[in-house]
Amino acid sequence: MPSENLTWHLLPGTLLMNDTKVSSFTYFYQEYLNHRYQYQDFLLLTPGKLNTLKGVVEEIEKASKAFQENRPHLAALFKDLYALHKQNHHLALLADIRAKEITTLHELFRENAQHKETEYILNFYTQEYEVLPLWYKRMGHIIKAVMGKRTWKSLLPKAEAR
């Protein structure tokens, strides 16, 4: 299967096609791995006359095998680099999940603290004010009116609406 039927594109940077400089995909791939490999690069392969996926896969396998035979240490480094990038991505996702968990827990603790504060105030009101006799509460309103903090009109019973 001639590799001239296979067209390749390196995205996002350079568009490479079969030209006089690059006569085969195997040569292109070896040169790319030797000099220009970037982890985030994306290769777009167009089969052309190799109208089966099997033909494209065979070309890639051929190029990969040739690279691994010619540069076994570099191939091992690329494999390790890929594994590390994959692990780094996984750890970044895990860190993001943990950060969201921490934010959620802080919100829950804040809500719980507000609930406990409200509960404390209501308990204090019930224990300290509601248990007082009615005459004592009314005497307190009169004292407020005498001190000027309350109007005398507010102490009178409300007139019924007619």
Beta strands, then each sheet from edge to edge (+ up, - down):
strand 1: 7-11
strand 2: 42-46
sheet 1: 1+ 2-
end
